[in-house]
Amino acid sequence: MPYSDREVRPTLLIVDDEPTNLQVLRQILQADYRLLFARDGHKALELAGSERPDLILLDVMMPGMTGHEACAALKGHPDTRSIPVIFVTALAETDNEALGFELGAVDYIVKPVSPPIVKARVRNHLSLVRMDELIESRMQIIERLGRAAEYKDNETGLHVIRMSHYAQTLALAAGWSPAAAQELLTAAPMHDIGKIGIPDHILRKNGPLSPEEWDVMRTHPRIGADIIGEHPSSMLRLAREIALHHHEKWDGTGYPHKLQGEDIPLAARIVSIADVFDALTTARPYKHAWTVEDAVAQLQKDRGGHFDAHLVDLFVAALPEILEIRERWKE
């Protein structure tokens, strides 16, 4: 993995009490990485906390603090728990592999080390770190775009966080896999992104909208779908579907397409309930917050009309989890 002078090389922390072992790993890795060295567990924890290396190569058998103890300490601290740890150990010590993985290590390399194996394992695990960072960055960007729409609409950024978690909870109750529900959590903040295209004098009007103003307001799902666009990414396809259809109603009286029943995508039906519940139970400049009891009563009143009746029942059954989310992300 060659790096040019203009690129920042990943930092590795190598921990071993034997200078010979440190020198071997230095020769293998110094051309591609910035290297830090420690000869005991305590120094390793100090360097990990101050330097935040991208990956740690950690000897198991060391005097004083063992590698296993050092790994447990790293994983127990919020500043270092996400740093991947690869144990470097003698063949006779591999019986402890299961313990190492339980402590949070991502891999083992057996001594005497093979240069191609060391390089490949380090490169592969750094690639996984970058992928995780990319996914996290994408989620943060999507959430912030959703919050941008909410700030324009007299709502707070916490709305998109709460309603997205409500949607995830309801999806799980409806039988979605954890991975699919997580994708819904990621996509849901984009549901009202189209409001960016609605003029402020309509979006922030204190009072009822005129029929002409409602015609403009009802364009925001199409605007949102256009903003998100067509993508091969399943998450962005889901976000577009939700943005376009979350104002459809079960009885066919919604917009923009007046879809009815199961013709409305399930993700949009889920987000619709989550969105309305949070809107009802949150104070806005133009309204007081409804009580949870009144909001639930409204959902039940609208089951089979505005909302999918089965999903309303699942939402009410999951209310203890919903209220925990509401408390965690309260205004």
N, C-alpha and C positions, 0 to 999 in steps of 0.2 A: 504494500500500500504506500507507494511513494507520495510525498507531499512537496509541493514547491515552496520556495522561500516566502511566497505571499500568503500561504495557507497556514492556519493555526494547527499545529500537530496535536493529536490527542495526547493526553497525559496519562501515563501508567504509573502506579505505585507498586514497586516490587519489594516484598517483605520476606527475608530469610536471614537466619542467624549465621549462616556460613558465607563468608566473603566469596568463596569460590563459586557458589551457586549464583550469587548476585552478578559476578563477573560474566558467567556463561549467559545469563539472560540479557545482560547489557549488550554483549556482542550480537545477540540475535535480534534485538529490538531497537537499538539506538538509532539506526538509520531512518526509521519511520515514525518514532514517537519521542515525546519529551518524557524523560524517565526520572522518577523519584525513588529513593531507596530508604529502607528501614531495616534494622537488624533485630528488632523486637516488637512485640505487639503494642506496647505503650507508645512507642515512637510512630508506629503505623497509624494508630488512632489520632495522634496529634496532627500528622501530615494529611490524613484523610479529611479531617475537619477544617484545616486551614487552606489546603490546596484544591480540594474537591476533584480528585482525579477522575478520569472517565472510566477506569477499570483498575482492579487491584489483583495482582498475582500474589497469593498468600501461602507461605509454607505452613504445614500443619504442625509438625513437631518442633517447637521452640521452647527454650527454657523460660521460666516465668509464665507469661501469658501465652497459651497455645494458640495456634491458628483458629481452632474452633471457638475459643473464648473471644479472640479478637473479632471474628466474623459475627458472633452473637452481639458484641458491643456495637459494631458498625450497623447492624440491622435494627438495633434497638434505639438508634438516635435518628431523629427526623432529618438531620442535615446530611447523613451518610447512608441511610437505608436503601436509597435507590442506586447506589454505586454497585455494579456487578462485581462479584468476587469469584475468581477461579483459584481453586486450591492446587498447589504444586506439591506433590507428595511422593515418597518412595513407594515402590510397588508393594512392599510388605504392609503399608499403612492403608491400602485401599479398602480394607474391611470396614473402615469408618466412612465410606462414601455416603451411605444413607444418612448418617448423622450430619454430614456436611450439607447435603441438599435440604435436610430439614431446617438447618440454620439459615438457609437462604443463598447458599452458593449456587452458581449457574453451571459450573463445570469442574472437572478434575483433569490435571495433566500429570503424568507419571514421570518421575525421575528414574534414570537420567533422561533429560528432556531431548526431544527431537526438534531441531529448528523449524522444519516445515510444519510440524504439528503445532508448535507454539504460535507461529505466525498465523496459521489458519484459524486456530481457536480464538486468538485475540481479535483478528479481523472480523470474524463472524459475530462475536458478541458485541463488538462496537457497532456493527451494522444493525443489530437488533436494538441497541440503545438509540441509534439515530432514527430508526423506524418508530419507536415509542415516542420520541420527541416530536416527530413529524405528526403523528396522530394527535398528540396532546395539543400541538400548535394549531392544527386544523380545527379541533374542537373549540379552542379558545377564540379563534377568529370567528367561527360561526356564532358562538354565544355573543360575542361583542357586536356582530352585525345585527343580531336579534335585539340586543339592548339598544342599539342606535334607533331602531324603529320605535321601541317603547318610549324612549326619552322624547321623541317627537310627538308622542300621543298621550301626554299627561300621565304616563305610567312610569313605574320604576324598573330598573334592570332586574330587580329581584323577581318580578313577575315571570320572566322567561325561564328563570331557574326553577321556581316552584312548579309552574305548569309543566315543564319538561320532566321533572321528577314524578309529578302526578301521572303523566302519560306513561312513563316507564312502569310505574307500579300497576297501572290498569292493564297495560300490555301483558305483563307477567301473569296477572290474574286471568287474562283471557287466553292463556296457554302459550304465549310467545316464548321462544327460547331466551335465555339470558343475553345471548349475543344480539338477537334481533331487537330485544327491548333496549339494549344499550345503544344500538344504532338509532332507534326512535328518540331516545334521550338526546342524542347528538343532533338530530335533524330538527326536532320540534322548535328550538328557539327561532328558526327562520320563518315561523308560520305567518307572521305579520310584517315581513320585510317590505311588502308592497306598499305599506303606509308611507314609506319614504317618498312615494310619488304622489301623495294626496296633498293638495294645498293646505297650508296651515290654517287659513280662515275657516276651512271646513273641519279639519281634524281637531282643532282646538276650540271650536264654537261652544260657547256656554248656552245651551238651549237646544231644542229640537232642530233637526235638519229639515230643510225644505225638500220636496220631492226631487228637485233638480240636484240638490246637494247629495241626497242619498244615491242618486244615479252615479255621481262621481265617486262616492265612498265605496260603492259596490265594485268598483274597478280594481281595488287593491289586491284581490287574489290573483287576477291576471297579471298585474304589474309584478307581484312577487314571483310568479312563475317565470316571467320574462327575465327578471333580475337573476334568478338562480340558473335558468337556462337548461339546456339538455346536456347531460354528462354521462360518461360510462360509470362513474362512481355510484354504487348502490345507495350510499348515504345521501348524496346530492339528488339522486332521482327521488328518494323518499321525501327529502325536504321540499322539492318542487311539488310533489303530489299533495303534501300537507298544505303548503301555501295556497295552492289552487282550489282545494276542496274543503277546507276546514269550516267554511260557512254554509256548506250544503246541509239540508235538514232531512231527517228520516222520511218525513211525509212529502218531500218533493217541493217544499216552499222556499228552500234556501237559494243561494246564488254561488257562483255565476251560471251554473248549468242546469239548475233545478233537478239535480240527480235525486233518486229516491231509493230508500232501503239499502240493500246490499250493493247497489250500483255505486254507492259512495265508498271509496277506498277505506278499508278498516282503519288504517293509520289516521286518516282524517277524522273518522268518527271518534276515535279515542282522544285525539287532541282537542276536538270540539268540546268534549265534556270537561277535560282538564282545564282548558282555557276559560270556559264559562264559570266553573266553580271558583277559580282564583279571582276572576273579575268580580264576582258577586261578593266574595268574602274579604275584599280589599277596599279600603277607603280611597277615593279619588277626589279631586277638587270639586267635582260635580255631584258626588254621592257619598253617603255613609257606607261603611262596610256592613254587609248583612251578617247575621249570626250564622254559624255553621248549620244549625237546625233549619233556619229559613232557606238557606242555599240548597240543602239536601232536599227539602220539601219541593223546591222549584224544579230540581232535576227530576224528581219522581213525578211531578205534575206533567213534565214535558217528555217523559219516556213514551216512546212510540209516536211522538209528534216531532219535536226538535231532535231528540236523541234516540239512538239504538237502545231499546228497552233492556236488552240483556246486558249491555255494557253499563247502563246506569245501575243495575242490580249488583254487578261486580264491583263498581266503584263504591257503592254504599257499604258492601261487605268488607272492602279494603280500607274503610274510613280510619281505623286506628293508625295505619301506616301513613295515610294521607295527612293526618293531623300532626304526626311526627315531622313530616317534611315541612309542613306549614310553620311549625314552631322553630325548626332549624333555620329556615330562611325568612323569618318574620321581618316586617318593615322596621 
